[in-house]
Amino acid sequence: MKKNKFHALIVAAIMLSAWLMTSAPAALAASDAAEAQALVEKAQITFNSFMRDKDYGYLHQNLAKAKAVLIYPQVLKAGFILGGSGGTGVLVMRDRDRNDWTDPAFYTLGSVTFGLQIGGEAAEVIMLVMTQKAVDTLFSNAMKLGPDASIAVGPVGAGAKANVVADFISFTRSKGAYAGLNLEGSVLDVRDSLNKAYYGQAVRPVDILAKRAVSNPGAKGLRDDLLKASK
C-alpha cells in the first residue's frame, strides 16, 4: 500500500513538473508582451507631452532631421543626488523611403548620474539619434554614450536656437520641468526579452528597424504621432 502511494506521489510530481515547464514560460511570455505594449503606450504619452511643451522647441524643430528617436518614459534614480539609475524605452527609426516610422525596438538605459538639478526620483528622456554612426552603434548588443558615440544636451527654453552637433541629442524632464540629467557614460543595451515577446519570435534590432521583418499593430499610435510631428 505504501509502495503504491509513493508511486502515485512520484507520478504526481512528474506531472506537476511537466505542467510548470510548459505553462510557466507561456505565462512569462504573456507578462513580457503586456509589459512591452504598456511601455509603447507610455512612450507615446511621453513623446506627445514633450511635443506640447513649448520649452522643447529645439526638439520639435529637429525631429524631422533625426534618423531615429529613443523614448524612455521613466528613468529611475537609485541613490540620492549621485548614483546609478536606469529604465527601459523604445527606439523608433525614420524610414524615409516609405515616409513613415518603424515599429519599436526595446532598449535599456543604465548607469546614469543625475546631478543636483534633478530634484526628483524619476525622469522622462527623449534622445534624437542624429547620425548613421549612432544608428550603427545601436545595432550592437550594448554601447556606451560618450566613448562609442557622442552625446550632447539639447537646448531648452523658448527661442532656443543653438546649433548642436552630436551623434545623440538628449532632452530630459522631471515632474514636467527640465531635469539636469547627465547621460554621458550611460549604457544603452538591447532588451531582447521584450523584443521577443512583442513580436512573437527572437528578433534583433536590425530585423525590426532596418529589415522591417516584423510588426505589431499595437505600435500604430506611436508611429502615427511621430509621423505627424516630423512633417
Steps between C-alpha positions, in 0.01 A plus 500: 500500500780738596680411179191593294468837680868573442460413132196729475697784656781453250255506209332812640838674540594417142167630371537822703852553369381449143218748552734762645745453213229561240282761671760714678682614182166584339396704802833685499472569127149640548623718784789632289268569207267700726797691645626577150163632381460711813847644440411592140187679619693685772762599242223648286374702797852622581569596140179699467562670832840624379349611171237710678763670715611829343828488693611211277482695176843376394375142526191588294707671230763228467286187524467489121880498466546203735567151370334345805358585842549333838218554750527405868175566688665450838864495608527433872769632732655239729677732743481852645657776285756262345463136411404241244159490340327363197188422305363335188384682190443466128701584191302599189673573169402733216446316169532773239439262208155412637444838660413349838651378825587141586360282772692534830797307632547486878812632671617547856684808629728456799763661723373856483624776729229752583688789655353767723240642262274198474311564823296182467516123477400444140547663162368474146763485228489551125812467286523600136727263308664735251767301312548167325783429742252523787262262321778250435609499865143433609491186287772347719418322827597794719654842454625773729405861449815707474767241418302329222299798373484864604206641693398859571220655702242667280427867564185571698290814520293717275699614197790259551697507175840350588661284231571171679726251323508149651403142425229514768314807630318447831203671661390417856219601734409427860148573626432702186805724535848498349731247668879524501552135413855415401490210253873497425632151573156339507461160338232424243426131463248290308210358705477171313226351720256782419585498131429126488177531696371796298559339162445137591847388393865565571600809303787743504464879464629483143212264415245739650643834390701442182351187342151566642448124513244520783223734612245547775174695455527617861768750394285678240406788730861581584608473137215722380579767758869498403411537133261788569755682716789456255327637189 
